[in-house]
Amino acid sequence: SERAREELIAELGSCFLCADLGIVPELEPRPDHASYLDSWLKVLADDKRAIFSAAAHAQRAVAFLHGLQPAAAEEREAA
């Protein structure tokens, strides 16, 4: 479903941001994780390229968010 695709993109983006910022995500499983994983697995099974598309969308979103940060803007202006 389209919602599952969007959720996959958001989750990947969250992982990318955590990695960039050195944030260690919670490792405690949430009750809804199984249903999320099930919906993502259906998307991935139906479209073999879905993971690449989702990762690309997530990376663009992360780059956009980084670009909104004042330090990033100042570094670009100094260059």
Protein Blocks (a to p, Z undefined) as FASTA:
>chain_A
ZZlmmmmmmmmmmmmmmmmnopacdfbdcfklmmmmmmmmmmmmmpmklmmmmmmmmmmm
mmmmmmmpmklmmmmmmZZ
